[in-house]
Amino acid sequence: MNTINRRNFLKTSLMGGVAVTIANPLKGIVSPGKQERLTPAVSLTTGDNRADLAFRALQPFSKQIRQAIGNRRVILKPNNVSTNIPLCATHADTLEGILEFLKSIRKIDNVIIAESAANGPTFDGFSNYGYFRLGDKYPVKFVDLDKEGSEVLYVFDEKDFKPHPVRFSKIILSPDSYIVSVAKMKTHDRTVATLSLKNIVFGAPVKDIGFSFGKDRKEGTRSDKSIVHGSGFKGINYNLYSLAPRLHPHLALIDGFEGMEGNGPSNGTPVDHRVCVASTDWLASDRVAVELMGIDFTMIAYLNYCAQTGQGNADLSKIEVIGEKIADHIKHYRLHDNVEKQLVMQKLE
């Protein structure tokens, strides 16, 4: 079959995003004295302090976030793809900046930091990364999603084209939860880049207590995260797209203070970037982050599929960027060594 080039792929994606809507578009911020606009907004901050970057990135959305939270519990979902590699994980200072912001809008009394770490016990990661110290300053609770119940959803596997059951966290799926994706800017070995959506979709599948990689694994235990990978580049991208309507964050904050390039999401090298992105439109935030990383957006299949089906806005010309200018802070992240193999999703086969 014919292949489509990246420019046409992007054009098709954005046209589809305008024409097809399966979810209500998230509204942008409202300036004083102005009527509410449909234009999505993304906040971009820079500086030398992680906590301050996160706090300032969220400030333009204060009223909007406070109203959206209402009486729901706030779930801060960090990225702990590994429990012992600090560069690949959400920094405690970023979480502190968000907690300070929630305190400023009087939504600090029902907040949990929740995760199902990919490679071992969740609380090992929380301890290694200094999360527990936040409990001394804020009334925040810490939750291991593996211990809090699950609901079964089905995913695609490219080897057999059959639906496969996966246990997903009830807390993440609950309508009573306001989900905040506290992600990092990182390259990836299967999806080119991992940002706010992927942080939720792959943190939500749970694993048995006692599961870990290596010799410490308890016999008979398993993790459902591997099933969501779909046995290949096509499977993982399709599953990310298909799960997004149920598992997207309500608020996205992407820490690029120190990003990861090369062989991410855990074995890459640091990028001194010193930026932070936030939005109530998760796709718009991921789109801006991709641009800041100097990555061709059409290379990231699952985000293009989400754009095609109206799950947010990926058209930079229709995204209001608040604060810094994107063009002033672009750094070209080196991609994973296998990136050419990942581009199989750009072919019509």
Secondary structure, DSSP 8 states (H G I E B T S, - for coil): --B--HHHHHHHHHHHHHH--SS--------TTS----S-EEEEEE-S-HHHHHHHHHGGGHHHHHHHHTTSEEEEEE--S-SS-GGGS--HHHHHHHHHHHHHTT--SSEEEEE--SSS-HHHHHHHTTGGGGGGTS-EEEEEGGGS-EEEEEEE-TTT--EEEEEEEHHHH-TTEEEEEEEEEEEETTTEEE-HHHHHHTTSB-B-TT--SSTT--TT--BSHHHHTTTSHHHHHHHHHHHHHHH--SEEEEEEEEEEESSTTTS-EEEEEEEEEEESSHHHHHHHHHHHTT--GGG-HHHHHHHHTTSS---GGG-EEEES-GGGG-------TTHHHHGGGGB--
